[in-house]
Amino acid sequence: MPQSEDIHSKMEDVQEKYLEQKERLLGAIDSAKTILSDLRIFNRDSWVVRYPQLRDQSAEESTPVEVSTSKAPKRKSIRRSLSFADDPTFQTDVVLTPARKGMARSMTLASIADETAEEQSNEEDEDRLVAPSDAADFHVFRLDLKLGSHGSSSSPAALVSQLEKASIANLLDDRIGASMNHINKLRQRVEDKSSKVLVTGDLNAGKSTFVNALLKREVMPVDQQPCTTAFCEVHDAADNDGKEELHILKEGIPYSREDESTYTRADLSELESIVSENENVQQMLKVYLRDARSPTESLLSNGIVDISLIDAPGLNRDSMKTTAVFARQEEIDVVVFVVSAENHFTLSAKEFLWNASNEKAYLFIVVNKYEQIRDKAKCRRLVLEQIKQLSPRTFEDAEDLVHFVDSASAFQKDSQSFENLESSLRSFVLVKRAKSKLTPASTYLTHLLSDVDLLVGANAIVAETELERALEDLNRSRPVLEKMKNGREALDESLEHVEEAGSSRSRMRTKEILNDALVRVGQGKLGVEVSGLNMPSYPGFLGIWEYAREVRKTLLTSVDIAVKLAEDEARKITSTGVDKVFQLGEDHLPEGVERSRRVFMPEAMFSTDKLARKKARRQSGALLAGGVYTLGISLGQRPDMLETTFFDIFDVQHQFRIHFSDKSSEEEDPSLTALSVASVGLGALTMVGGKALGVRGVIEGIVRLTDLLGNQTARKWAAPVLGALTIGAAVYFVLELPSSIPRTVGRRIQATLVKENEERVEDASFVEAHAGRVGRESRKVLRLASWDLRERFRNAMEERGREVRGAEDMERKARKAVEWFREVEQRAGGVRCAVESIAEA
């Protein structure tokens, strides 16, 4: 009794200090909530927050670095390999410093001297807020995907690595949102003046018996079979106007004692039957009891703090009830975990305690049925070893928080062990409220801020890396872009010059070749001297007609060859222009831009075979352009050009023009020749035959000759004239005709192809038409090559522009992210200091 009264008096003494700590903690909770809200907004709008993964290095690399000084014992620096779930290729070594008093959990690149990390690690381990073993892992933000054993294709690591950055960000966003909801409930719990004590444990561990022992009444159903399937929340009857009764809460409706529509009343004596009859139904029960003991002895009716005692179902009864127990942790201040001394901690118990320790550093553990154990020392040692692993803080304060009792013997007055348990529990709940009620919130905030430190620290490293990469990209791409912008106009001018020069050169060269060829043809010579092409030999007078025809055909063929030679020259000129275009590409296109793989095929120029052109175009993306003009091509095969006439042999018009026209305008020698005498004297009369004059001409010649001979005066001159004619004809046929026919035919071909008519446009002439065609063909090829280069240059400049804009955008985002993450680290450090000061007070 004196001990209970002492606890009651101490409770009054610490109340004022507790309220002060409570207000400071509420401020820290609000600050932490603001940080989470800002982090969530930043993750959604500005920067995709990455989920870091820290792994141990290889055996050689992970050997702890130790320092030895006279003032401090040897300490280990924590080195880890940092990577990210959504980008396993990113990997770097970091030095992780666990959180200590006045310091946040920090992360720096391993390039920093190890001595710095070692000097920081020389502080005492007791000052660390997060254990070194847990410093490289998340607590609140952990993405726990249990889908397979580690290393399998369905393991969490394999699954998370397959997720995209956006998916990871969404998972983190959900986890941050859940943390914010938990903080809201945490604030409500801290503001709540009452305290909720959850009694839970494994199946058949004696939870209900323990609750009855605390209440000193047989209230909860007790049986060898599992009987507690509902959450029974026990309150002081004073909260129900002093009435003892049972309220059965209605599912899905918030409970209010003043609103009877939210629950069903029942008598306490019906509790056991209600629980047993609704064993498969999840129930929530409110139990109001009167405690006849004095406030200095009673836990429920202590006169200072409203206490509710919650008897929960066994953890391993079924998954639904176990999940419900886990969910109730958010509204619980103190967890009293009842474990059987016979079975120790099951897997369900370990999982529950591990989750509970994330928030509640101190757990009240009751090892029940201890009196039935023979080797009590061994049992105590094994249980404490497990507690050390599950809840280190509880192990450190095991004398007050871990009790080995037998609840069944608690009703006996001489049960000293249970009296000590009651005293410790009352002290923990009432006197040490800062530890029992505020410490869970402080612990959760510590773990939460530790996760924030790890998250923003890793992402700050990523942001700094992205910033460096963006600056490198800008230093590489921006000068290239500026150079391309400055050289774009020069490139266009150069390409236009190459096009114009190539086209003009091909046009002028074609004119030179064809004009020279026509001059030679007009002189009775071949248009071009090529091997395999010679003038036909004179076959004699009887073959003169075929001779004139063959001469015409040969001269026309030489003109065709001259056209082809002009085209070959144009191919060479165009090829040189294409080479210049390619060289301009080498000079103006930046490195990394694919050069043109088009192959210039000169033989495809001036081709009229569409199938051949298509085939050439398909080969390696051939660069070609075909001619669409056929002027002068195959003149030797055109019937209109091959037609032979009388004037190909006797060019009477030409001779009259020489001898009777204005001689000052004639260039040819007008000296008298046998040919000229015969042509002027006789003309058409010297040729008798169907091919020369036709039948009608022969008849008319005979009639005129008869009339002439009928005249006596004419008969006197007939003999001399006929003699002269005979001599002239003989001279003509023997001496002049073989050489005059090529000149005559050539002059006629030249006159046909070079007609100067004022009504015709310039391009209508043979030479101009071909010169225009060849020039256009060259321009077409060069323009195609220039277009290809312009497109590559434009695409390259657009790509560099996108790279620069992307790098500039990344620079702004990364710089903003670095500043923001560092700011969050400072803000989290301030909140951490506030939480530490509360814990130290």
Buried (B, 14 or more C-beta within 10 A) or exposed (E): EEBBEBBBEBBEEBBEEBEEBBEBBBEBBEBBBEBBBBBBEBBEEEBBBBBBBBEEEEEEEEEEBEBEEEEBEEBBBBBBBBBBBBBEEBEBEBBBBBBBBEBBBBBBEBEEEEEEBBBBBBBEEEEBBBEBEBBBBBBBBEBEBEEBEEEEEEBBBBBBBEBEBEBBBBBBBEBBEEBBEBBEEBBEBBEEEBBBBBBBBBBBBBBBBBBBBBBBBEBBBBEEEBBBBBBBBBBBBBBBEEEEBBBBBEEEEEEEBEEEEBBEEBEBEEBBEBBEEBBEEEBBBBBBBBBEBBBBBBBBBBEBBBBBBBBBBBBBBBEEBBEBBBEBBBBBBBBBBBBBBBEBBBEBBBBBBEEBBBBBBBBBBBBBBBBEBEEEEEBBEBBBEBBEEBBBBBBEBBEBBBBBBBBBEBEEEEBEBBBBBBBBBBBBBBBBBBBBBBBBBBBBBBBBBBBBBBBBBBBBBBBBBBBEBBBEBBEBBBEBBEBBEEBBEEBEEBBEEBBEBBBBBBBBBBBBBBBEBBBBBBEBBBBBEBEEEEBBEBEEEEBBBEBBBBBBBBBBBBBBBBBBBBBBBBBEBBBEBBEBBBEBBEEBBBEEBEEBEBEBBBEBBBBEEEEEBEEBBEEEEBBBBBBEBEBBBEBBEEEEBEEBEBBBBBBEEBBEBBBEEEEEEEEEEBEEBBBBBBBBBBEBBBBEEEEBBEEEBBEBBEEEEEEEEEEEEEEEEBEEEEEBBEEBBEBBBEEBBBEBBBBBBBBBBBEEBBEEEEEEEEEEBBBBBBBBBBBBBBBBBBBBBBEBBBEBBEEBBEBBBEBBEBBBEBBEBBBBBBEBBBEBBEBBBBBBBBBBBBBEE
